[in-house]
Amino acid sequence: MSGSRSGLIGRPREFDPEEALERAVRVFWEQGYEGTSLTDLTGAMGVSKPSLYAAFGNKEQLFQKALERYTAGPGSYAARALQQPTARGVAEALLRGAVEATTHPHHPHGCMGVQAALATGDGGRPAHDTLVEWRNATGVDFEARFRRAVEEGDLPSDIDPASLARYLTTVGFGIAVQAASGVGRAELQDVVDIALLSWPGPPSPELP
């Protein structure tokens, strides 16, 4: 009997890594990188610290994995927007996708990629740098898409794709900040409507 009990002592608690990572995303999204402690993470994920380290690495490595999961999940509207057939369609899909994602009733409001490390000390510098790179990569993707649109004649030849991408991502990330501040979905859709009024070229058909 005692041998059976001793065999249970120290046995790692079993958990679903996918579900645990999903919970980590929510904690980082709600509390930011520096505002999240290992105790917060282990409590939300239902794991011990040794199990967390074994499955995900340290806090910084876990944050990287959480950001990847966010990008493939709630933040995937950006990748989908790039597939729209027109530049205006790309812009509208990105901005309306941002509104939907950042005001979703079952998620924290705002964007994990914007909020998680806006203000950090030295301890949060790696996460801050990761998110700067993440946001800059988004701009690069949209610049390349608009460059193609210029080459195809979908955008005027005098348009600077880099400036247009910067404008679009500035509005998109600004929507996330406003959503986190409590601005509602209807008001943010109005922001999208106004932003699209200045879009170069003819209007596109309404998105489905």
N, C-alpha and C positions, 0 to 999 in steps of 0.2 A: 504493500500500500504506500509506504513512504517512498519507495523507488518510483512508483507511478507519479506521485505528487512532485518529486524532485525533477522528473522529466519535463514537467510543465513549467517549472520555474525558469524565467529568463527566455522563454520561447517568444519570438517576435510576434507582435499582434498582426494578424492578417488584415489587409485592407485592399481596396480597389484603387490602384494608382491613378486611373483616369478620373475617378470621382474625387479623389484627394486633390488632384491638380486643379480640377474645376473649382473646388472650394478655395484653393490658394489664389486663383485668379480673382475671385470675388473679394477676398481680404485685401489684396494689393490694390484692387480697383477702388475699394471703399476708403482705405486708410493710407494709401501711398506706400512707397518703399520704406522710408525711414520711420513712418508711423506704425509700421507693422513689426511686431517682435516675433521671435521664434515661438514664444508661448502662444501668441495669437494664432500662428500658423498651425502648430501642433494641435491646439484645441479645435480649430475649425476643420482641420483635415482628419482628425481622429487617429493620429499617429504619434509615436514617441519620437523624441529627437534622434535617437540612433536610427530608427526606421526612416525618418525623413532624410537624414544624411545618406543612408544607403541607397534610397530610391531616387533622390533628386539632387544630391550634392549639398553645398552650403546655401545660404539664403540668396546670394547673388545668382547662383546657378538655377535655383528654383524660380527666381524672378524671371530669368531668361526663358525658361520653359513655360512659365505662366504667360509671358508676353506672346510667345509663339502660339499658344493655344488661343489667346484672345484674338490675335490677328486672323487665325483660321476660323474663329467662331463669330463673336459679336462684331469684330472689326473687318469681316470679310467683304463688306459692302464696297470697300475701296477696290479690291481686286475685281469684283464683278463689274464695277463702273468702267474699268478700263476696257472691258469687252464690248461696250456699246458701239454701234456702228458709226456714230457721228461724234464730233468733239463736244457739241452742245449736249448730246445725250450722255456723254461721259460726265460732264459737269453736273447735269441735273441728277444723274444717278448717284454721284458722290455726295452731293449736298443733301438730297432727300434721304439717302441712306444714313448719313450722319445724324439727321434729325430722328429717324426711326430708332437707330441704335442707342443714341444718347438719352432718349426719353422713354425707353422701353420700360413698361411697368414692372417687369420681373427682374430687371438688372439695376445696379447702381446707376444713377444719372451721371452723364458726362462720359469721358473717354479714358480708359486706363492708360493709353499711350500719351495722353496729355497731362493727366493729373498725378500720376504715380510718383513723379520726381520733379515737379515744378520748382519746389524749394527744398534743397537738401544741403546738409553740411558735408564735411569731408567723408563721413561714413557712407553717405548716399551717392558719392560721386560716380562710382561705376554704373549704378542704375540710371543716374542723370545722363551720363554719356551714351548709354545704350539707347535711351529714349530719344535723344537728339539724333542719333544715327538712324533710328527707326522712322522718325518724322522726316528727316532729310531724304531717306530712301523713297518715301512716298512721293515727295516732290520730284525726284529724279524719274520715277515711273511715269508720272503725268506729263512731265516735260517731253519725254520720249514719245508718248502718245500724241501730244499736240504737234510735235515736230513732224510726225507722220501725217497728221491731218493737214498741215501746211503743204507738204509734198503732194498730197492727194487732191489739193484744191478745196478741201473741206473747211479750211480756215484761210483768211486773207494772207497774202504773201508777206505783208508788212508786220504781221503779228510776231512778237518774240515769244516762242514757246516757253522759255524759262520764266519770264515775267508772268505769263498767263497761268502757268502751273503754280507759281508762288501766290498769285492772287487767289486761286481756287483753294489751295490748301490752307491759306490764311483764313478764309471764310469758313472752311470746313472745321478747322480746329477751334475757331472762335465760336462756332455753334456748340461744340462740346463744352467749352467754358461756360457759355450762357446756360446750357442745360444743367450743368452741375450747380449753377447759382439759382436754379429753380424756375427758369423761364420755360413755359409750356410748349408743347408740340405745335399747337396752332400758331403761336407767335413766331416760332422758329421757321415754320413753313412760309410765313410771310417774308422772313429774311431771305429765304431761298428765292422766292418770287422776285424780290427786288434785285438780288444779285444777278439773276438771269436776264433782267432787263438790259444790262450793260454787256451781255455776251456778244462777241463779234459774230456776224453771220446771221442767217435766217433762223427763225424759231424752229425747234424740232417738234415732231408729233409728241403728244402726251405719252409719258411712260405708262406701261400697263400697271 
